[in-house]
Amino acid sequence: MAPILPRLFFLHFEGTSFVAEDGDGDLSGFVCGFLSQTDPEEAYIHFVGVSPEHRGTGVGRTLYERFFSEVRDEGRSVVRCVTSPANADSVAFHEALGFRVDRVVEDYDGPGEDRVLLLKRLT
Ligand SMILES: CC(C)(COP(=O)(O)OP(=O)(O)OC[C@H]1O[C@@H](n2cnc3c(N)ncnc32)[C@H](O)[C@@H]1OP(=O)(O)O)[C@@H](O)C(=O)NCCC(=O)NCCS
């Protein structure tokens, strides 16, 4: 996944990107997100990843809830993200976290790159 995670995300979105470590201090997961510069109501999650051995243990939920808390404090009421229609695990994860499918858009990220657009309202 390195091509979609250039260093800029870890330099310029520090306040809204987080890592999770296990008891040994090893990386177990991360979330990269940011405050929308276009819409002052919105925040966006670019990518979440949890290491295979830690999946299903609440790491992803913990990372997302930390993100929600931070962006809510910044006055954001909507969180958006996109995922691939083929990634059923990701869609299920986001629905468990309270996202709903806003739209499914063909060629959203270029020819053949369809995306599920997900949206969550923060209460
Ligand atoms: C998607 C991913 C981040 C989930 O992380 P995770 O730490 O395993 O998720 P959690 O254990 O915190 O689960 C949170 C909720 O999502 C649900 N969930 C997670 N994966 C699920 C799956 N494959 N199917 C159904 N539900 C799932 C859990 O049941 C849980 O629900 P609950 O809290 O109501 O009980 C992880 O599987 C991953 O890194 N996948 C590869 C990278 C990827 O696809 N990233 C998303 C691209 S945008």
The ligand as an ORCA input file, in Angstrom:
! r2SCAN-3c Opt
* xyz 0 1
  C     -10.801     -3.002      7.674
  C      -9.839     -3.101      8.871
  C      -9.148     -1.749      9.055
  C     -10.674     -3.405     10.145
  O      -9.839     -3.273     11.285
  P     -10.074     -4.191     12.587
  O      -9.146     -3.696     13.656
  O      -9.994     -5.621     12.231
  O     -11.573     -3.841     13.008
  P     -12.185     -3.913     14.483
  O     -11.741     -5.168     15.143
  O     -11.906     -2.628     15.207
  O     -13.726     -4.021     14.160
  C     -14.627     -2.907     14.314
  C     -15.999     -3.348     13.872
  O     -15.995     -3.670     12.479
  C     -16.491     -4.972     12.282
  N     -15.701     -5.633     11.264
  C     -14.354     -5.536     11.071
  N     -13.971     -6.295     10.022
  C     -15.112     -6.902      9.585
  C     -15.369     -7.840      8.532
  N     -14.386     -8.307      7.755
  N     -16.650     -8.257      8.342
  C     -17.641     -7.795      9.122
  N     -17.457     -6.901     10.147
  C     -16.202     -6.477     10.360
  C     -16.268     -5.700     13.593
  O     -17.214     -6.742     13.771
  C     -16.459     -4.590     14.609
  O     -17.820     -4.410     14.924
  P     -18.248     -4.092     16.459
  O     -17.220     -3.117     16.999
  O     -19.597     -3.492     16.308
  O     -18.207     -5.403     17.163
  C      -8.795     -4.237      8.694
  O      -9.469     -5.427      8.353
  C      -7.732     -3.958      7.623
  O      -6.673     -3.394      7.911
  N      -7.992     -4.379      6.364
  C      -7.002     -4.193      5.272
  C      -6.850     -2.738      4.888
  C      -8.155     -2.153      4.396
  O      -8.940     -2.785      3.716
  N      -8.387     -0.874      4.800
  C      -9.595     -0.164      4.421
  C      -9.392      0.488      3.084
  S     -10.245      2.040      3.073
*
